[in-house]
Amino acid sequence: MESFLTDIEQNASEALISSARNEEEVVEYIRQRVASLLDQQPDLLFSWMYRLDVYESKIKSVLAMSNSSDIALGLAQLIWDRQKQRHATKLKYRKRSDSQGRE
C-alpha cells in the first residue's frame, strides 16, 4: 500500500520540478496504476484516495462516467491535481516559516 503512495509522491515531486510533458507522463503512470487497482483491488484504491484526501464528491462524479478507461483517467487526474495542491501548500508554509525564522 505504501509503495503506491510513495511512487505517486516521488513522481509528483519530479514532475512539478520538470516540464508539462513530464506531467502528462505522471498522469499516465497514475492512470495505469489506477486501472489495475480498479480491476483487482478497488477497495484499496479508494482507501488510498481517502488517504490522499481526494474529495468524495469529485470521485463520485468521475465514477458516473460510462467508460472504464475514462474513469481510470479521471481518477488519475484527481490524484494528480490533489498532489499539486499538497505540493503548493507545502511550499507556501515552508516559505512562511522561513520568513518568520529570519525576523
Phi and psi in degrees as GROMACS dihedral restraints (atoms count N, CA, C in turn):
[ dihedral_restraints ]
;  ai    aj    ak    al  type     phi  dphi    fc
    3     4     5     6     1   -64.1    20    10
    4     5     6     7     1   -30.1    20    10
    6     7     8     9     1   -64.0    20    10
    7     8     9    10     1   -38.5    20    10
    9    10    11    12     1   -61.5    20    10
   10    11    12    13     1   -48.2    20    10
   12    13    14    15     1   -65.4    20    10
   13    14    15    16     1   -40.6    20    10
   15    16    17    18     1   -64.7    20    10
   16    17    18    19     1   -43.1    20    10
   18    19    20    21     1   -59.6    20    10
   19    20    21    22     1   -45.0    20    10
   21    22    23    24     1   -64.9    20    10
   22    23    24    25     1   -44.1    20    10
   24    25    26    27     1   -58.0    20    10
   25    26    27    28     1   -48.0    20    10
   27    28    29    30     1   -64.4    20    10
   28    29    30    31     1   -48.5    20    10
   30    31    32    33     1   -65.4    20    10
   31    32    33    34     1   -36.5    20    10
   33    34    35    36     1   -63.9    20    10
   34    35    36    37     1   -46.3    20    10
   36    37    38    39     1   -61.6    20    10
   37    38    39    40     1   -44.1    20    10
   39    40    41    42     1   -64.1    20    10
   40    41    42    43     1   -42.7    20    10
   42    43    44    45     1   -69.6    20    10
   43    44    45    46     1   -35.2    20    10
   45    46    47    48     1   -66.0    20    10
   46    47    48    49     1   -28.6    20    10
   48    49    50    51     1   -81.6    20    10
   49    50    51    52     1   -28.3    20    10
   51    52    53    54     1   -95.0    20    10
   52    53    54    55     1  -160.9    20    10
   54    55    56    57     1   -81.9    20    10
   55    56    57    58     1   170.8    20    10
   57    58    59    60     1   -64.3    20    10
   58    59    60    61     1   -30.0    20    10
   60    61    62    63     1   -60.7    20    10
   61    62    63    64     1   -41.0    20    10
   63    64    65    66     1   -62.4    20    10
   64    65    66    67     1   -35.5    20    10
   66    67    68    69     1   -60.8    20    10
   67    68    69    70     1   -42.7    20    10
   69    70    71    72     1   -62.4    20    10
   70    71    72    73     1   -39.3    20    10
   72    73    74    75     1   -64.8    20    10
   73    74    75    76     1   -39.0    20    10
   75    76    77    78     1   -66.6    20    10
   76    77    78    79     1   -43.7    20    10
   78    79    80    81     1   -61.6    20    10
   79    80    81    82     1   -40.2    20    10
   81    82    83    84     1   -64.8    20    10
   82    83    84    85     1   -41.2    20    10
   84    85    86    87     1   -60.3    20    10
   85    86    87    88     1   -46.8    20    10
   87    88    89    90     1   -63.3    20    10
   88    89    90    91     1   -41.1    20    10
   90    91    92    93     1   -58.6    20    10
   91    92    93    94     1   -43.0    20    10
   93    94    95    96     1   -62.4    20    10
   94    95    96    97     1   -43.9    20    10
   96    97    98    99     1   -64.4    20    10
   97    98    99   100     1   -42.7    20    10
   99   100   101   102     1   -63.2    20    10
  100   101   102   103     1   -45.1    20    10
  102   103   104   105     1   -59.1    20    10
  103   104   105   106     1   -43.4    20    10
  105   106   107   108     1   -62.8    20    10
  106   107   108   109     1   -45.6    20    10
  108   109   110   111     1   -68.6    20    10
  109   110   111   112     1   -34.8    20    10
  111   112   113   114     1   -60.0    20    10
  112   113   114   115     1   -38.7    20    10
  114   115   116   117     1   -75.9    20    10
  115   116   117   118     1   -40.5    20    10
  117   118   119   120     1  -102.6    20    10
  118   119   120   121     1   -37.6    20    10
  120   121   122   123     1  -145.7    20    10
  121   122   123   124     1    66.7    20    10
  123   124   125   126     1   -61.2    20    10
  124   125   126   127     1   -35.5    20    10
  126   127   128   129     1   -61.6    20    10
  127   128   129   130     1   -40.1    20    10
  129   130   131   132     1   -66.0    20    10
  130   131   132   133     1   -41.4    20    10
  132   133   134   135     1   -58.3    20    10
  133   134   135   136     1   -48.0    20    10
  135   136   137   138     1   -70.8    20    10
  136   137   138   139     1   -28.2    20    10
  138   139   140   141     1   -64.1    20    10
  139   140   141   142     1   -43.2    20    10
  141   142   143   144     1   -64.9    20    10
  142   143   144   145     1   -40.1    20    10
  144   145   146   147     1   -64.6    20    10
  145   146   147   148     1   -35.5    20    10
  147   148   149   150     1   -63.3    20    10
  148   149   150   151     1   -44.8    20    10
  150   151   152   153     1   -65.0    20    10
  151   152   153   154     1   -31.5    20    10
  153   154   155   156     1   -79.2    20    10
  154   155   156   157     1    -7.4    20    10
  156   157   158   159     1    66.3    20    10
  157   158   159   160     1    43.1    20    10
  159   160   161   162     1   -83.0    20    10
  160   161   162   163     1   131.1    20    10
  162   163   164   165     1   -59.8    20    10
  163   164   165   166     1   131.5    20    10
  165   166   167   168     1   -61.8    20    10
  166   167   168   169     1   -37.2    20    10
  168   169   170   171     1   -63.0    20    10
  169   170   171   172     1   -36.9    20    10
  171   172   173   174     1   -69.4    20    10
  172   173   174   175     1   -39.2    20    10
  174   175   176   177     1   -61.1    20    10
  175   176   177   178     1   -45.4    20    10
  177   178   179   180     1   -61.3    20    10
  178   179   180   181     1   -39.2    20    10
  180   181   182   183     1   -67.8    20    10
  181   182   183   184     1   -34.7    20    10
  183   184   185   186     1   -69.2    20    10
  184   185   186   187     1   -40.8    20    10
  186   187   188   189     1   -66.1    20    10
  187   188   189   190     1   -18.2    20    10
  189   190   191   192     1   -74.2    20    10
  190   191   192   193     1   -10.5    20    10
  192   193   194   195     1   -67.3    20    10
  193   194   195   196     1   150.6    20    10
  195   196   197   198     1   -86.9    20    10
  196   197   198   199     1   -30.3    20    10
  198   199   200   201     1   -92.4    20    10
  199   200   201   202     1   128.3    20    10
  201   202   203   204     1   -65.2    20    10
  202   203   204   205     1   -30.8    20    10
  204   205   206   207     1   -70.7    20    10
  205   206   207   208     1   -33.1    20    10
  207   208   209   210     1   -65.6    20    10
  208   209   210   211     1   -38.4    20    10
  210   211   212   213     1   -63.4    20    10
  211   212   213   214     1   -47.6    20    10
  213   214   215   216     1   -61.0    20    10
  214   215   216   217     1   -43.1    20    10
  216   217   218   219     1   -66.9    20    10
  217   218   219   220     1   -41.6    20    10
  219   220   221   222     1   -62.3    20    10
  220   221   222   223     1   -43.7    20    10
  222   223   224   225     1   -66.7    20    10
  223   224   225   226     1   -39.2    20    10
  225   226   227   228     1   -61.4    20    10
  226   227   228   229     1   -41.8    20    10
  228   229   230   231     1   -66.1    20    10
  229   230   231   232     1   -37.7    20    10
  231   232   233   234     1   -62.3    20    10
  232   233   234   235     1   -43.5    20    10
  234   235   236   237     1   -62.3    20    10
  235   236   237   238     1   -45.8    20    10
  237   238   239   240     1   -63.1    20    10
  238   239   240   241     1   -44.8    20    10
  240   241   242   243     1   -61.0    20    10
  241   242   243   244     1   -40.4    20    10
  243   244   245   246     1   -66.1    20    10
  244   245   246   247     1   -39.4    20    10
  246   247   248   249     1   -63.2    20    10
  247   248   249   250     1   -39.1    20    10
  249   250   251   252     1   -64.6    20    10
  250   251   252   253     1   -40.2    20    10
  252   253   254   255     1   -62.5    20    10
  253   254   255   256     1   -44.1    20    10
  255   256   257   258     1   -62.6    20    10
  256   257   258   259     1   -41.2    20    10
  258   259   260   261     1   -63.3    20    10
  259   260   261   262     1   -44.5    20    10
  261   262   263   264     1   -62.8    20    10
  262   263   264   265     1   -39.9    20    10
  264   265   266   267     1   -64.9    20    10
  265   266   267   268     1   -43.4    20    10
  267   268   269   270     1   -60.5    20    10
  268   269   270   271     1   -43.8    20    10
  270   271   272   273     1   -63.3    20    10
  271   272   273   274     1   -41.8    20    10
  273   274   275   276     1   -60.6    20    10
  274   275   276   277     1   -48.2    20    10
  276   277   278   279     1   -75.3    20    10
  277   278   279   280     1   -27.6    20    10
  279   280   281   282     1   -66.3    20    10
  280   281   282   283     1   -44.3    20    10
  282   283   284   285     1   -64.3    20    10
  283   284   285   286     1   -39.7    20    10
  285   286   287   288     1   -64.3    20    10
  286   287   288   289     1   -45.1    20    10
  288   289   290   291     1   -69.4    20    10
  289   290   291   292     1   -33.0    20    10
  291   292   293   294     1   -65.4    20    10
  292   293   294   295     1   -43.1    20    10
  294   295   296   297     1   -70.7    20    10
  295   296   297   298     1   -31.2    20    10
  297   298   299   300     1   -72.2    20    10
  298   299   300   301     1   -29.8    20    10
  300   301   302   303     1   -70.3    20    10
  301   302   303   304     1   -25.0    20    10
  303   304   305   306     1   -82.8    20    10
  304   305   306   307     1   -18.6    20    10
